[in-house]
């Protein structure tokens, strides 16, 4: 293993441009595979867990009792359904909206560490673009999803779709501000905006160091992801399916799929910022010791995702005025209070 690492390091020093290109291509392929497969598992898992909450089976028709092939059947259905574009729609914007949503997801995934490998007593983070300001970059890239939502609602030439798009933008703007303030609070304690360094510097999880910021960030993240009770972009009893009402087939599937991609990436972001990332005891078993950080990261992510599903199954959708009032009148002032707390105690986390 030492010889392999030394050879890779030597090649990187001799041919930095070629090495960067190779790493970029490999990283993009791995990211696309991991994120999309993870989202597929999340969709299946959420259906099963929601079934348990509602005392029903969930998917169990395709793939045996556990319905493990149900998502494949759904994919075949979406690929083979007729692709309908409304006659009065803005075709260019309509077609590009799902693509922009997918691009936003990949931009976020490029800068998020998915864990680390523990080799010879040192952690090697698994991240394609290890940027000094990756925490702000990720939040900025997440906000691109609001552009895709607006594009889909505007281009459909449907007043209900447009209303859903406006709701989604109002919701995202109201909560991305307090979310950004919470990220600043974490950066003050970690003395860094680099997600890798933030995870590594958490001798005490920031969920305990700033519990108010943790609660605010969780609520803001659920809202930004558009999950119940904050999914005002969609409302079956008011605006049909919202911004994606006029979409069908694979285009609708892409918009639907990106919501789960973002939920997966959001759980990773929450784990990195407040739950210590991949930090945890090394398992003293050959091979398992190398992937111990990945195991801890996966366990924390599953707990966060299970909590998201629990909230969805327990709460009802709020009105848009209730959501915006909560964001501007409560979340923003409290996030500023948390920022003051972080400034006061941040020096003790040097």
Secondary structure, DSSP 8 states (H G I E B T S, - for coil): -HHHHHHHHHHHHH-HHHHHHHHHHHHHHHHHHHHHHHHHHHHHHHHHHHHHHTTS--S-SSSTTTTTTHHHHHHHHHHHS-----TTS-HHHHHHHHHHHHHHHHHHHHHS---EEEETTEEEE--S---TTHHHHHHHHHHHHHHHHHHHHHHTT-HHHHHHHHHHHHHHHHHHHHHHHHHHHHHHHHT-S-HHHHHHT-SS-HHHHTHHHHHHHHHHHHHHTT-TTS-TT-BTTTTBTGGGTT--HHHHHHHHHHHHHHHHHHHHHHHHHHS-TT-S----STTTTTSHHHHHHHHHHHHHHHHHHHHHHH-----HHHHHHIIIIIIHHHHHHHHHHHHHHGGGG-
